[in-house]
């Protein structure tokens, strides 16, 4: 009797787990990362310019405005925005690698960044690979090579997790629960400002905690001569192998960020070092953080709004066209 009860309990548990996995797998199909993966498999063959980066590029690079801003004397490139919010250079490399499996004749890779993103050490622990960063589970061997170089165990860990939706796509369900929690939390209270990415207040966390820590980070990079992180170096090398010009773009930031952080001598030292690294890697560097000066063109502490994206993208087109002459 006890054995039958145990088997029955195990069967119920197995069915529950299977049901949860099916539910999460279904929810994950509509995630941003899943839609991007589908997009990567059906890129227009004429695309010859790729925008890449996190949500700053996703929000800030307007393909139509970029093409309209291209000088009339030249044929505008066919641009496509493959940026994905809340991601790191590891995911950016994976996105580019998958895109270049298509027969594209890439002319330009425009890679947007802010602060010390180009030099940040890759982090890929269990707690890191959630949300859009779960994109790493789609390409476990390549991702593991950045997170734990030379580790076969890490490759198998990512492979196994990638086949279990409850693990790899756990944030798909959690995200919906969190949205519900927030709606309940806001009942009876003034509505908090939101934009297309979520609560405006959430994005203040993307900025450095304080001036001292930012100053220390910049000096550590510039004085330590650590170079670009491995995924950034590989990303540049991959694009260069395909004959593309790589353009690293210091993305526009609101005046408060520029005043607090980019006016520091440490950032000036950091920027000079990044420019030198770019030249060494045969990449071009655009210091565009102050191209959009009116804060009315930003929707939060870091992201351009639609009008700001149009203004910036038109300027970017003109600058890239000049660089390529």
C-alpha positions in Angstrom: 0.0 0.0 0.0 2.8 2.4 0.9 4.6 1.6 -2.3 1.4 2.4 -4.3 1.0 5.7 -2.4 4.6 6.6 -3.1 4.2 5.8 -6.8 1.0 7.7 -6.9 2.6 10.7 -5.3 5.5 10.6 -7.7 3.1 10.4 -10.6 1.2 13.5 -9.4 4.5 15.3 -8.8 5.8 14.3 -12.3 2.5 15.5 -13.9 2.7 18.8 -12.0 6.3 19.4 -13.0 5.5 18.6 -16.6 2.5 20.9 -16.6 4.6 23.7 -15.1 7.3 23.2 -17.7 4.7 23.3 -20.5 3.1 26.5 -19.1 6.5 28.3 -18.8 7.6 27.1 -22.2 4.4 28.5 -23.7 4.8 31.8 -21.8 8.5 32.1 -22.9 7.5 31.9 -26.6 6.2 35.5 -26.4 9.3 36.9 -24.5 11.5 39.5 -26.1 14.4 37.1 -26.4 12.3 34.5 -28.1 11.0 37.0 -30.6 14.5 38.2 -31.3 15.7 34.7 -31.9 12.9 34.2 -34.4 13.9 37.6 -36.0 17.5 36.4 -36.3 16.4 33.4 -38.3 14.6 35.6 -40.8 16.8 38.7 -41.4 16.3 40.5 -44.6 19.2 39.5 -46.9 19.7 43.2 -47.9 20.5 44.2 -44.3 24.0 45.6 -44.2 24.0 47.7 -41.0 23.3 46.3 -37.5 22.5 48.2 -34.3 23.5 46.2 -31.3 23.5 46.7 -27.5 21.1 46.8 -24.6 17.9 48.8 -24.1 19.7 52.1 -24.6 20.2 51.1 -28.3 16.9 49.3 -28.5 15.1 52.6 -27.5 17.6 55.0 -29.0 18.4 53.8 -32.5 15.5 54.5 -34.9 16.1 52.7 -38.1 13.8 54.9 -40.3 15.4 58.1 -38.9 18.9 56.7 -39.4 18.2 56.0 -43.0 16.5 59.3 -43.6 19.4 61.1 -42.0 21.9 59.5 -44.4 23.4 62.1 -46.8 21.5 62.1 -50.1 24.8 61.9 -52.0 25.2 58.3 -50.9 22.9 55.2 -50.8 21.7 54.7 -47.2 22.5 51.3 -45.7 19.7 49.0 -44.8 19.7 49.0 -41.1 18.2 46.6 -38.6 18.0 47.0 -34.8 19.0 43.8 -33.0 19.5 45.4 -29.5 17.9 43.6 -26.6 17.2 45.2 -23.2 18.8 44.1 -19.9 21.6 42.2 -21.6 25.4 42.1 -21.5 28.2 42.0 -24.1 28.0 38.2 -23.9 24.5 38.2 -25.2 25.4 40.8 -27.8 28.1 38.6 -29.2 25.7 35.7 -29.3 23.2 37.8 -31.2 25.7 39.0 -33.7 27.1 35.5 -34.2 23.6 34.1 -34.9 22.8 37.0 -37.2 26.0 36.4 -39.3 25.0 32.8 -39.9 22.7 34.5 -42.4 24.2 35.5 -45.8 24.5 39.2 -44.9 27.0 41.5 -46.5 27.6 43.6 -43.4 29.0 47.1 -43.9 28.5 48.5 -40.4 28.1 47.2 -36.9 27.0 50.1 -34.6 27.5 49.0 -31.0 26.1 51.3 -28.4 27.2 51.4 -24.7 27.4 53.5 -21.6 29.8 53.9 -18.7 32.2 51.0 -18.3 30.1 48.4 -20.1 32.9 47.7 -22.7 35.3 46.6 -19.9 33.0 44.9 -17.4 33.8 41.3 -16.4 31.3 38.8 -17.8 29.0 37.4 -15.1 26.9 34.4 -15.8 25.9 32.8 -12.5 22.5 31.3 -11.9 21.2 34.5 -10.5 22.5 36.5 -13.4 21.0 34.6 -16.3 17.3 35.7 -15.9 15.1 37.7 -18.1 16.6 38.5 -21.5 20.0 37.3 -20.2 18.5 33.8 -20.4 19.4 34.2 -24.1 22.7 32.6 -23.1 20.9 29.3 -22.6 20.1 29.2 -26.4 23.9 29.0 -27.1 25.4 27.2 -24.1 28.8 26.3 -25.4 29.6 29.8 -26.6 28.2 31.4 -23.5 30.1 29.1 -21.2 33.4 30.0 -23.0 33.0 33.5 -21.7 31.7 32.8 -18.2 34.0 29.9 -17.3 36.7 29.5 -20.0 37.8 25.9 -20.6 35.1 24.4 -18.3 33.3 21.4 -19.9 31.2 21.1 -16.7 29.8 24.7 -17.2 28.9 23.8 -20.8 26.9 20.8 -19.7 25.3 22.8 -16.9 24.0 25.5 -19.4 22.9 22.8 -21.8 20.9 20.9 -19.2 19.3 24.1 -17.8 18.5 25.2 -21.3 16.3 22.2 -21.9 14.3 22.7 -18.7 11.8 25.7 -19.1 11.2 25.9 -15.3 14.9 26.7 -14.9 16.0 28.5 -18.1 12.8 30.5 -18.6 11.8 30.9 -14.9 11.5 34.7 -15.3 8.7 34.4 -17.9 6.3 33.3 -15.1 7.9 35.4 -12.4 7.6 38.6 -14.6 3.8 38.1 -14.9 3.5 37.5 -11.1 5.6 40.6 -10.4 3.3 42.7 -12.7 0.3 41.5 -10.9 1.9 42.2 -7.5 2.7 45.7 -8.6 -0.9 46.3 -9.8 -2.2 45.1 -6.4 0.4 47.2 -4.6 -0.7 50.4 -6.4 -4.4 50.0 -5.6 -5.6 53.2 -3.9 -2.3 55.0 -4.6 -1.3 57.6 -7.2 -0.2 55.9 -10.4 3.6 55.7 -10.7 5.2 57.0 -13.9 5.9 54.2 -16.4 7.2 53.9 -20.0 7.6 51.2 -22.6 10.2 49.4 -20.4 8.4 49.5 -17.1 8.5 51.8 -14.1 10.6 55.0 -14.7 12.0 54.8 -11.2 13.4 51.3 -11.8 16.0 52.7 -14.3 17.6 55.0 -11.9 19.3 51.8 -10.6 21.2 51.5 -13.9 23.3 54.5 -12.8 26.3 54.2 -10.5 25.5 54.3 -6.8 27.6 57.3 -6.2 30.3 59.5 -7.7 33.1 57.9 -5.7 32.4 54.4 -6.9 32.1 55.5 -10.5 35.4 57.4 -10.2 37.1 54.3 -8.7 35.7 52.0 -11.5 37.0 54.3 -14.2 40.4 54.7 -12.7 40.7 51.0 -12.2 40.0 50.3 -15.9 42.2 53.1 -17.3 45.1 52.7 -15.0 44.9 48.9 -14.9 45.0 48.7 -18.7 42.6 45.7 -18.6 41.4 46.2 -22.1 38.0 45.5 -23.5 36.2 42.4 -22.0 36.5 39.2 -23.9 33.0 39.2 -25.5 33.6 42.8 -26.7 36.9 41.8 -28.3 35.3 38.8 -29.9 32.4 40.8 -31.1 34.6 43.4 -32.8 36.8 40.6 -34.3 33.8 38.8 -35.7 32.4 41.9 -37.4 35.8 42.8 -38.8 36.2 39.3 -40.2 33.0 39.9 -42.2 34.5 43.1 -43.6 32.3 45.4 -41.5 33.3 48.8 -40.0 32.8 48.6 -36.2 31.5 51.8 -34.6 31.5 52.0 -30.8 28.9 54.7 -29.8 28.9 56.3 -26.3 25.1 56.6 -26.1 23.4 59.9 -25.3 22.7 60.5 -21.6 20.6 63.0 -19.7 22.3 66.2 -18.4 22.3 64.9 -14.8 24.3 61.8 -15.7 26.7 63.8 -17.8 27.1 66.4 -15.1 27.6 64.0 -12.2 29.7 61.3 -13.9 31.0 62.3 -17.4 32.4 65.6 -16.2 34.8 63.8 -13.8 38.5 63.7 -14.8 38.4 60.0 -14.3 35.8 59.7 -17.1 38.0 61.8 -19.4 40.8 59.4 -18.6 38.6 56.5 -19.2 37.2 57.8 -22.5 40.8 58.5 -23.8 41.7 54.9 -22.9 38.6 53.5 -24.7 39.4 55.5 -27.8 42.9 54.1 -27.8 41.6 50.6 -27.4 39.1 51.1 -30.2 42.0 52.2 -32.5 44.0 49.1 -31.5 41.0 46.9 -32.4 40.5 48.8 -35.7 37.2 50.1 -34.5 35.8 53.7 -34.6 34.6 55.5 -31.5 31.9 58.1 -31.4 31.6 60.2 -28.2 27.8 60.9 -28.5 26.8 61.2 -24.9 26.0 64.9 -25.3 24.4 64.9 -28.7 20.9 65.1 -27.2 21.1 68.0 -24.8 17.4 68.6 -24.0 16.3 66.3 -21.2 12.7 66.5 -22.6 14.0 64.0 -25.2 14.6 61.3 -22.5 11.9 59.2 -20.9 13.8 58.2 -17.8 17.3 58.3 -16.3 19.0 56.6 -19.3 16.6 56.0 -22.2 15.8 58.3 -25.1 12.2 58.7 -25.9 10.8 58.4 -29.5 11.6 62.0 -30.4 15.0 61.8 -28.9 15.7 58.6 -30.8 14.8 60.3 -34.1 17.1 63.2 -33.4 20.0 61.1 -32.3 19.6 58.6 -35.1 19.7 61.3 -37.8 22.9 62.7 -36.2 24.3 59.2 -36.0 23.7 58.6 -39.7 25.5 61.8 -40.7 28.4 60.9 -38.4 28.8 57.3 -39.7 28.6 58.5 -43.3 31.4 60.9 -42.6 33.5 58.2 -41.0 33.0 55.9 -43.9 34.1 58.4 -46.6 
